[in-house]
Amino acid sequence: MDQLPTVLYDDIFVFLEVGEVFGSLIHVCKSFKCTIESSHFLNIHLKWILRLDSIKWVRKENALKLLKDLIKKKKKKRTSDFLEFIPYSTDGGIDEDQECFWFGNGFENNSNTWCTLEGLLNVNASAVLAKTQVVTGYHLANQELIRIVRSWHERKGNVFSKRAEKNAAVIFNQVISSIPLNTLAAEEPDPESFKLIIREIISNLRPFKSGIVKSRRFPDQNNVLDLPFDRDSAENSSFYAVISRIAVSRKGNYTCPVKTLMVFVSHTYIDILDSMLKIYNDMKEYENLKQVHYYFPSSAKPREKIIEPGVEYCEFGWTKEILKPVLWVNFLENNRITQRKFKLKEEVSAKYLYVKLICPEDQREAQRWNHENMNIDCKYVFPEGRIIILE
């Protein structure tokens, strides 16, 4: 390489693929090979490709293996897996007539619904990567709950249909509230194991009606709720989610389906009432996002707006700010759609996930239920991708 005329350098970089250029440089330039295979370079590249604020030092062999794996899987364009995030806070309220914290449904791919209290806009919900927690997690606990309720029905010769799964939490709560646990367990093959499972479900789904008052951040208000999670475990965990897709659904006969929403990630904890989230209140138009970046240059710059039938959306560039916006979505009235899966051009890593429901679409007349104050209805917003370990 050192012997080539410099006039050929431009032609090499113009006419050859980048991969070919650097692949060739590795073979002919020893100093270049040593540099890009050094721990320092690999960690910097890993930090950049995962959009990390900081990174625990990853061993050279692990960093190289992880980078190769990330690139290989990206090229294969394989189907992404559901990533479980456990809900822990919302300022969207809770209906005391419900049997569970409904904002937890917002991070699940199931038939349940998440809706805010009436009169609330710019509602936030936050969740932590389940893999960073020592608990089973909301998703797995809910699946276990459904399995148990189905077994109760089958034991009586009844069929528990897929459609009935949305009522499983109600049935479960009614049964464990009215029948002593020891009595329930006596009918099980392994009573002690069954009791442990029941206690784990209750702790992870936290704990229906009896826990609503306890979870209020402000005793006299019913909108800000906090569920327990292990923050230290999350901050110190080597597990990260690499998000490649975000699924959004408002499918259903809702009077106030979400119209505009945003998705954010972070690697460290951010309170649900933090001003970083409030900056993005009322972002109903793409131009509003550009104004945020204009007045706060350190914030993530919105990428080009994409308009497709029934929806417009944009992704965001990298930022050093703790809160990183990932996706802005605005459903349109023309060619109306109710759900969509968004493939991200640039994958992002996360330990925490945030959803902001900005405003609803008024479907009260169409649904023939003209209640005075609007809320915001949403079926789910959840990420897909894979889990990685940085150590």
GINORKA-V616521 format. One record per backbone hydrogen bond with DSSP energy under -0.5 kcal/mol. NH is the residue of the N-H (numbers start at 1). CO is the residue of the C=O. If there is no record, write none. Layout:
{{NH | CO} {NH | CO}}
//
This chain:
{{4 | 1} {8 | 5} {9 | 6} {10 | 6} {11 | 7} {12 | 8} {13 | 9} {14 | 10} {15 | 11} {16 | 12} {21 | 17} {22 | 18} {23 | 19} {24 | 20} {25 | 21} {26 | 22} {27 | 23} {28 | 24} {29 | 25} {30 | 28} {33 | 29} {34 | 30} {35 | 31} {36 | 32} {37 | 33} {38 | 35} {42 | 38} {43 | 39} {44 | 40} {45 | 41} {46 | 42} {47 | 43} {48 | 44} {49 | 45} {50 | 46} {51 | 48} {52 | 47} {63 | 59} {64 | 60} {65 | 61} {66 | 62} {67 | 63} {68 | 64} {69 | 65} {70 | 66} {71 | 67} {72 | 68} {73 | 69} {74 | 70} {75 | 71} {76 | 72} {77 | 73} {78 | 73} {81 | 385} {83 | 383} {84 | 82} {85 | 83} {86 | 128} {87 | 85} {88 | 126} {89 | 126} {90 | 225} {91 | 124} {93 | 223} {94 | 222} {96 | 94} {98 | 95} {101 | 205} {102 | 100} {104 | 101} {105 | 102} {106 | 103} {107 | 104} {108 | 105} {110 | 108} {114 | 378} {116 | 376} {117 | 92} {119 | 374} {120 | 117} {122 | 358} {123 | 357} {125 | 355} {126 | 89} {127 | 353} {128 | 86} {129 | 351} {130 | 84} {132 | 129} {133 | 130} {141 | 137} {142 | 138} {143 | 139} {144 | 140} {145 | 141} {146 | 142} {147 | 143} {148 | 144} {149 | 145} {150 | 146} {151 | 147} {152 | 148} {153 | 149} {154 | 150} {155 | 151} {156 | 152} {156 | 153} {157 | 154} {158 | 153} {161 | 159} {165 | 162} {166 | 163} {167 | 164} {168 | 165} {171 | 167} {172 | 168} {173 | 169} {174 | 170} {175 | 171} {176 | 172} {177 | 173} {178 | 174} {178 | 175} {179 | 175} {184 | 180} {185 | 181} {186 | 182} {187 | 184} {188 | 185} {194 | 190} {195 | 191} {196 | 192} {197 | 193} {198 | 194} {199 | 195} {200 | 196} {201 | 197} {202 | 198} {203 | 199} {204 | 200} {205 | 201} {206 | 202} {208 | 205} {208 | 206} {210 | 207} {211 | 208} {212 | 208} {212 | 209} {213 | 209} {215 | 211} {216 | 212} {216 | 213} {217 | 224} {218 | 224} {219 | 217} {221 | 218} {225 | 90} {225 | 223} {226 | 215} {227 | 88} {231 | 229} {234 | 230} {235 | 231} {236 | 232} {237 | 233} {240 | 388} {241 | 350} {242 | 386} {243 | 241} {243 | 348} {244 | 384} {245 | 384} {246 | 342} {247 | 382} {248 | 340} {249 | 380} {250 | 338} {254 | 252} {258 | 377} {259 | 359} {260 | 359} {261 | 329} {262 | 356} {263 | 327} {264 | 354} {265 | 324} {266 | 352} {274 | 271} {277 | 274} {278 | 274} {279 | 275} {280 | 277} {281 | 278} {283 | 280} {284 | 282} {288 | 285} {289 | 285} {289 | 286} {290 | 286} {291 | 287} {292 | 288} {293 | 289} {294 | 290} {295 | 291} {296 | 292} {299 | 296} {303 | 315} {306 | 313} {308 | 306} {308 | 311} {311 | 308} {312 | 330} {313 | 306} {314 | 328} {316 | 326} {317 | 301} {321 | 298} {324 | 265} {324 | 322} {325 | 323} {326 | 263} {327 | 263} {328 | 314} {329 | 261} {330 | 312} {331 | 259} {332 | 310} {336 | 333} {340 | 248} {342 | 246} {342 | 340} {343 | 341} {344 | 244} {344 | 342} {348 | 243} {349 | 50} {350 | 241} {351 | 266} {352 | 266} {353 | 127} {354 | 264} {355 | 125} {356 | 262} {357 | 123} {357 | 355} {358 | 260} {358 | 356} {359 | 260} {361 | 257} {363 | 255} {363 | 361} {367 | 363} {368 | 365} {369 | 364} {371 | 369} {377 | 256} {378 | 114} {379 | 249} {380 | 249} {381 | 106} {382 | 247} {384 | 245} {385 | 81} {386 | 242} {388 | 240} {390 | 238} {391 | 389}}
//
